[in-house]
């Protein structure tokens, strides 16, 4: 321990002089006429110590001390909680005996190490219990989560108990081991392939057009079914549509079977695809799959109109070409002859109206026809003209522009980017945006804001505005082509820019519905492990969004069971997010409470059963062996848990970490100092009182 002060040490001498002088004149000079020499000396020393200590504390003394701490090695026990663990003949063992063995191992580890327990499947649960009910397995994510949680800590070993089957995430052999911790594996499951026939995957288009037959491809697999026939059937609402037999010619059989489905009427169609059950299959859950197809009358017509050729236009056309739901036509303003003025679903105007008012009459005509418009603003845009014709006003020098990056508005609720895409916004290249003060309607919905350098502004980059029930979009930046190229560079595809553009167009062009009560599900097919999301918009007679009345909805499944919900109110609309619903086809009916002005809305959606855990029934112990060898560990079987513990304790690389910790504290802030001062003052007062000097 060492001391230091914030002021010159010379002041210590001044403190001594002050303490000596104050004590001398009060006691040694003896104005109180204290006759007892020892009492006077005691009072002198108490007063001297008190004055000196108070002066010393005013100098702000610091004391530093060094302490040693021991950090136990961290051992993480990661247990696979997925359904594939018990999808074999050893179900009773894993439900009973194995749980007891794991509990014994936990107690042994907790005595010697800092033990952390997680169960995992699709996600991780700290201190979870083994119920084997997870619908998917993500081993790599579990290992990465352990590494991230214990970054820069003494993570010594990870014990992974799994069957080696993963159907989500990347190959765990490529998971980064940041702490270089040892990985031991416990090989669960059955490595024997059992007799089974299953539908591995169905490839199909979710969107088809009325009057056209369409193709699907059903991928079939079977094991130990040689010389038998698989009967493949497709039905809708219990009515058989087509059926065929596929001859199995090996004990490990795979075939992609093309199936042509006949033309269907407009609407949502749910098809059940199944293969007839064979005797003694290990599982019948994987013998059936469902697909939902949206049959529409015609494609949406989108007209892309530009003032001049531009790389943004090329990038937009490439994105739109990937969506079969769109029929896209392009023209320069100089070549445009009022085409699709009445039949288009949306006009995309690139830098129109122009600096000299080019396209003014066109925009005015589109407004008169209540045509949805997507404005893309750039350096050739006439901002003053645009302010007269639209919901965007930018006050500033027309020749000045910023380089602005995007940042996502988490409060935007008209649609949501995919979870894995939200981090993209901060990585995108800056766009060229108009400089100035932006003025937009109060009820405008802002999806992205502008970030200039490190400053996050409130200027919109992409926002939506509505007038008389017609939606318009405004992209206040030039350089979308950079995002398109960067998307491919970062992700190896154009999914992000395509998704952003498609969702924008779907929101704007999809608002041709003139009804004042609109109900939309987030998608048509939900997985059974995700919530069902529904959004509602309600309009008054002036086509203004309102949310005063209560809105309710009832889901009805195939078995006649009802699920009733009330919507939560957002700023201007309504939203609903249910818990997980059982797999099946659901009809819904939504209504506005206490009002006869709005008709009931009906529709349907599908909750699809997750069968990933039943598509592979054979445990992959080779993967577990390689994972352990690659990370300095070993693989064990469930009956070898004692051997695992012995090897773990004998490993000389697994040691506690002892480190020194320096702490600097101010003496004045210590509570015992206050108590000592009170004790000295009280002692002096008591001695004087006892001897009659007070």
N, C-alpha and C positions, 0 to 999 in steps of 0.2 A: 504494500500500500504506500502511496506517496501523496504529498500535499502540494498545492500550488495556489497562488492568489492572483486576482485580476488587477491588482494595484502594486506599485513599487514596495519592495520589502522594507524600505525606510519607514513606511507608515506603521510597520510593526513596532519599531522603536518608539514612535510617537504614542502608540497604544499603551506600551509599557509605562512611559512617563506619565500619561494621563491616569492610568490605573493606580500607579504608585502615589501620585500627588493627591488624588481624590481620597484614597484610603488613609494616607498619612494625616491629612488635615482633619479627618473625621475621628480617627481612632488613636493613631500614634501621638498626635498633638493633644489628644484626650480632652476635647471640649465637654464630653459627657461625664468626665470625672469617674471613669471606670477604674476601680481599685484592684480588681482581680486581674493579675498579669496574664493568665491563661485565657480568660474570657476576652480580654482586649485583643490578644493575639489571634484568637479564633475569628473574632469579628473582622479584624483587619484582613485576614487571609480570604474570608468570604467576600468582602467588599472588593478587594483587589482582583480576585478571580472573576467576579461578576462583571466589573467594568472592563477588564481586559478582554474577556470573552465576547462581550457585546461589541466592542470596537473591532475585534478580530473578525466577527461575523460580517460587519459592514464592509470589510475588504473583499467579500465574495470568495472565500476559500473553496477550492475544489479538491476532492480527494479521488484518487484512481486506485482501483483494486483489481486484481486478476483472479478469476475463478476458473476452475476446471470442470467441464461437463462431459459426460459420457453418453453417447448416442448409440442405442442398441441397433443392431442390423435390422433392417425392415425386410420382412418376408411377406409376400402377397400370395394368398390362396385364392385362385380364380377358378370358379366352378361353372361348368357348362350347364345351363338350365333349360336347354332346348328340348323339343319333343323327340328328336331323333335318338336321344339317350335311351329312352324306354321303348323305342319302336323295334323291339326284338324279344326273344324268349326270356331274357333276364330281367323283366320288368319288376318282379317281386324282390329280387336282390337289390336293385337300385332304389326301391321305395323303402327298404328296411335296413338290411345289413350294411350296405354301403354308407348310409347316413350315419350309422353308429361308428363306423370306422373313420369317417371324416371328422366326426365330433371328437374322437380320441386324438386324432392328429392335430386338431385345432388346440386342444388343451396342452399337448406336448410343445407345440410351437410357441404358444403364448407365454410359457414359463421362461423361455430362453431368448425370444426375439420380440421385436415390435411387430405384431401380427396384424395384417389387414385382410379382410375377407370381402370378396365381391362375387356375385353371381352374374352371369351374362347370357344374353341371347341376341336379340336385336340391339338392346342397349345394356348398360351396366347398372347394377343395384348394389350399393355398399351394404354389407351385413345382411344380404338377402337370404331367404330360405329356399332350399331346393324343392321345387314343385314340378319341374320339367314341363312347363306350360308355354315357353317362349316359342313363337311361330317361326323365327328365323335365327340363324347363328352368324355372329360377326366376331370371329376370333381376333383378327388384326386390330379392330377398333378397341377391343378390350385390352390388348397388350399396349396399344398407344395410349389409352387412357391411364393405365397404371404408370407408364413412363412419365407422362405429363404431370400427374398428380404428385409424383415423388422426385421431380426434377431438382437436382442439386442436394438431394437427401441421400442417406446411406441405404439406398435400395440394394439389397444383397442378392435376393433370389425371388423368382416368381415360380409358383407351383401351379401348373395349368392342368386341370382335370377336364378332359374333353374326349369326344370320339373322333376328332379331327375333321368332322364334316362342317364346312362353312358354305353358306349360300348368300351371304351379304358381305360387302367389303372386299378388300384385296387378299391375295394369298398371304397368310401370316408369316411365311418364310421370308417375306420382304418387308416385314414391319421393322422400323428402325429401333434399335436397342440403344437409346441415348446414354443410359447409365452403365452400359456394359454389364448388366446384372445377369446372373446365371438363371437359366430357365430349365426347370424340371417338369416333365410331363407325366400325367397319369392317364394311361390308355383305357378309355371306357368303350362301351359298345361291343358290337359283334362284327368280326371281320369276315364272316361267312356270308356270301351273297345268297339270299333266300329267294324262293320262287315268287315272282311278282310280274304283273303287267301294268303299265301306267301310261298316262298322257303326260309327256315331258313338257310340251309347250304348244301353244296354238298361235300361229302367225296370221294376222288379219289386219285389214284397214278398219279403223273405228268409224270412218265416215265414207259412205257410199251414196250413189245417186239413184233416185227412184227410177224403176223401169230397167235397171241394169243388173244382170246376174254378177256375182262377185266371187272371187277365189279366196279360200283359206287353205292353210297348210297345217296339218295336225302331225306333230312329231310323236311317234310311239316308241316305247322301249319295253322289252320283256326279258326276263331271266328264267332259264330252265323251263321254257315253254315250247321246245322244239317240236315241229310237226303238228302243232295245234293252230287253230285259226282265231284271230282276234276280230270280233264283230264290232265295227265302228258305226255309231249312230249319231245323227244330229236331229234334234227336235226343238220345237218352240211351243211353249204353253202346253206341254204334254203331247203335242201332235208330232208324229214322226215326219221328218222332211226327207231324209235320205239315209241309206244304210249300205254298208259294204263289208266284205270279209277280206282280211289280210292274212296270208299264209306266213307263219313263222318258220324260218328255215335254219335257225341256230339257237343255241342256249343263251347267247348274248346277242339279242336282236335289236336293231334300230331301223326305223323307216320314217321318212317324211311323206305323208299321204296327202295329196292335193284333194280338196273337196270343193265342188262348185255349189254355191247356194243360190236358189232362184231369186229373181227380182222380188222386192218387197215394197209395201206401201210406205209412204212417208211416216216417220216417227222413230221411236227407240224400239229396237228388237233385241231380245235376250235369247240366245241360242244355247242349249245344253248339249255338250259333246261328251260322249261316254263310250267306253269299251265294255263289252259284256264281261261279267265276273267269271273268273276261272276257279276251279277248286284249289283250296290250300294256298291261296295267295297270302303273303305276309301282311298286306294292307289293301283295303278296297277304297280307302279315301282318295287315292291318286288315280282312280279309274274314271273320274269325271272332271270336266272343266266347263266354265261358262264364259261366254263372250257377249259383249253388248255392242251393237252396231247402230249408229245414228244414220237413218236414211233421210236424205233431204231432196227437195225437188230440183233445185238448180244451184249452181255455184254463185257465190257473192261476187258481184262485179265491182272492181276497184279501178279507178282511173288515176294514174300517176301523171301529173302535169308539171313540167318544169320550165323555168324561164330560159335557162341555157344548159348545155351539157355539163355534168358535174359528177365526180366520183361517188358522191352520196347517192345519186340516182341509181347508179349501177349496183351499189351495195343493197339498196332497198329492193330493187328488182330481183336480185339473187335471193334475198330473204323471202320475198313473196312467192317466188317460183317453187319453193319447197313445200308450200301449203296447197294441197289439192282442192281445198275448199274455195280457192280464189280463182277468178278469171280476171287477169290483169291486162290493162291496156296502157300504153305510154305514148305521150306526145309532147313535143315542145310547144310552147304557147303560140309561136308563129305559125304552126301547122294545125292548130286545133280548130275544129269546125262544129262546135257544140255537140259532140258525140256523147252518148250515154248521160245526157243531162237529166233525163227522167228515170232511167232504169238503173243507174249505178247505186251501189250501197254506200259508197264513200269516194270522195275526191281527196287525193293527197296533193297538196300544192307546195312545191319546192321553191322557196324564195319568191313567192307571189302573194300579194302584188309587189311590183318592182319599185326601184328607186324613183322612176319617172311615171309611176302610176300604171305600169303595164299590168293588165289583168284586173283592173278595178271593176270594169263592167261584169266580168266573169264572176268575181267573188260576190258582187251585189246580186247577180242572178241566182247564184247558189243559195245565198241567204234567203232570197224570196221563195225559193222552192223548198226551204227547210232541209237542205241536203247536209248530211254530216260531212265535216271537213277536218282534215288533219294538216295544220300549218307547220311547215318546217322553215325556220327563220335563219337567215345568213347575211353575209355582207352585201348581197344584192337586193335584200328586202327593203321595201319602202315602209318604214315604221310609222311614219305620219299617216300614210294612206291606210295601213293596217289598223291603226287605232280608230279610224272612222267606221271600219267594217267588221270589227271583231271585238273580243273581250280583252285583248292585250294592248296595253299602252306602255311605251318605254320613253321616258323623258330624259333626253340627253343628246349630246352631239351625235348626229347620224353616222359620222365617219369614224367614231371611236369604238373599239372592241376590246374585250378581255379574252384571256385564255382561262377557261374555267373547267374544273373537274366536276364530277357529279358526286353527290352523296344522297343516299336513300332516305326518304321520309318514313319512319316506322309507323306513323299515325295514318298513313294512306290505307284505305280499306276497300277500294273498289275492285282491286285484284291484288294478288300477292305473288312476288317472284318465288321461284323454287328456293327452298332453304339452302341448297348448295350453290345458288347463284347470288345470294345477297352480298357475299364478300367481294364479288366482282366489281361493284360500283367504285370502290376505292382504288382499284387497280387500273381503271380505264384512262386512256389518254385524254388530255384536256381538249375541249371544243372551243371554237371561236364564237363568242356570245356578245350581243350588243351591250355596250356600256351605258349605264344610266339607272334611273329609278323605275322599277317595274310596278305597274298598277294593274291588278287583276280583280275580278269579282270576289266578294267576301266568301261566297260559297264554292269557289273553285277548289278542286281537289289536286293537291300538288304531290306528284309521285317522286320527283327528284329536285333537289336544290343545287345551286351553283356554289362551288368552293373555289375561291381564288387564292392560290398559294396555300397557306395554312389557315386561312380565314373562311369559316363556314358562314355564308351569307343567307339571307332569306329570299334572295332572288330565285324565281323558279327556273328550272331547266326543262322539265316536262310536267305539264299540268293539263287538267281537263275542266271544261266549263260547259254548262248546260243552259239552253234557252228554249222555252216552249217544248220541252221534252226531247230536244235534239242535242246530242252531245258533240262537242268539238274538242280537238286535241291540239296542243301547242308545244313544239319541240324547239326551244329557244337556243339552238346552237347548230353550227356548221362543222361537219367532220365525222359524220356517222360512219363513213368508210374506214376511218382509223379504228373505231370500235370493232367493225366487222373483221378486219385483219388481225387485230389484237386478240379477239375471241379465239380465232384459229390458232394463234401462236401459243396462248395460255392453255387452251383446252383441247386442241386438236380437232375442233369442229366449230360450227357456227350456231350451236344450240342457244347460247345466251342471247345473241342479237336477234335471232329468229324468234325466240320466245318473247322478248321484249316488244318487238314490232307486232307480232301476232296478237299478243294480249292487248296492246294499245288499239289495234284495228278492231279486234273483237268487241272491245268496250265501246268504241265510237260507232262502228258500223252496225253493231247489234242493237242499237237503240232505235231502230225503226218501229219497234213495238209501241203503238200509240196508247196502249192501255195505261191506266193510272195505278195499277197494282201489279207489280212485277216480282216474280219469285224465281231465283236462280240457284241451283246447286253448284258447288265449286267444280264438280266434275260428274260424269255419269256413272263411273265405276269407282267405288272406294274399296280399299283393302280392309279386312276385318279388324286389323290392329290400328286403324286410324279413325279419327272422329269424322262424322258427316258434317259438312259445313254448308249452310244455306244463307243466302242474302236476300233481303226484300227491299224494294223501293216503293214508296207510296207518294202519289202526287195529288195536289188539290186541283180545282177546276182551272187554275191559271198555270198548270203544269209546273208548280213549285214543289220541291221535295218537302215533305212533312213527316213527322214521326210522333204525333200526339196520340193517335189511337193505339190500342193494344193489338198485336197480331199474333195469332196462334197457328200451329200446324200439327197435323196428325199423320204419322207414318203407319202404314198397314202392310204387314209382310204376307208371304204366301200362305201361312197357316192361320191368317185372320187375327193375329195379335196386333194390338194397337199400341203406339208410342206417341204420347201427346207432349208437346213442348210449347212454351211461350218464347217469343223473340226478345232479345236484349236490344235496347235502343243505342245507336251510335249517334254521332253529332247530327246527321241528317237522315239516317236510314235505319235499318234493322239488320241484326245478324244472329245466327244460331250456330253453336258448335256442340254437338251431342257427344256422349261417350261412345265407346265402341258398340256397334250393333251386330247381332248375329248375321252370318252370311245368308243371302237370299235376295229376292226381288221385292222392292218396296214401292208401293203407290203412296203418294202424299196428297193431302188436301189442306190448303192454307186459306185462312179467312181473316178479315178485319173485324174485330169485335165492336159491337155497338153502332154499326153503320151498315145501311143497305145500299150505299152508293157504289160499293166495290163488289164485283163478282168473286166467287171462290176461284182459286187457282189450283189446278191439279197437275200432276206429273209423276215421273217414276225415276228410280235410280237402282243400282245394284251394289250390294255389298259382297265382294268376292272373297271366298275362303282362301286363306294362304295355305298352300300345300307344299311349300319349299322343303319342309322337314321330312316329307314322305317321298320325295323324288330320288333321294339317295339313301338306301337303307344299310349300306355296308360301311362300317367304320374305316377311317383312313389312318391306321396306326403308323404307316410309313411317314406321313407328314409330321406326326408327333415326334417320331424318332429323329427325323432330320432337324426339326425345330430345336430339340434338346441338344443334339450334337453340335449344331451351329452356334449355340450360346453357352457351351461349356458345361452342360448338364447331362442328365440321363433320363431314359424313359422307364417307368415302372408300371406295373399292373395293379389293380385295386387290392389284391391280396398281399402286395409288397410294400404297404405304407410304412411299416416299421423299418424296412430296409432303406426307404427314402429318407426317413428321419435320421437314421444313423449316418448316411452319406452326407446329409446336410450338415450335421454337427461336426463331422470330421473334416469338412472342407476348410482349409486354412485361409482361403481368400474371403471367408465370411467372418468378419471381425467387428467389434465395436469401434467406434470412432471417438477418440478423446481429443478435445480441443479446448484451447484457452479463450476466455472471453474477457475483454477489457471493458470496464464500466467506469465512467466519470460522472460523479454526482456533486451537487452543491451541498455543502455542509449545512447551510441555513435551512434547507428543505427537509432535514431529517427530524422526525418527530421526537426522537430521544433528546435532541438538543433543547427543544422547548421544555421538555420535562425536567432536564437538568437545571435550566435557568430558574424555573419555578421552585425547584427544590432548594437551590442556593438562596433565593430571596426569602423563601419561607423559613429556612433555618436561621438566617440572620435576624429576621423579625422575631422568631420564637425565642432566641437567646436574649435579645434585648428586652423582650416582654417579661421573660422569666426573672431577669435581674433588675427589673424596675426601671429600665432606661427609656421606656415609652409611656 
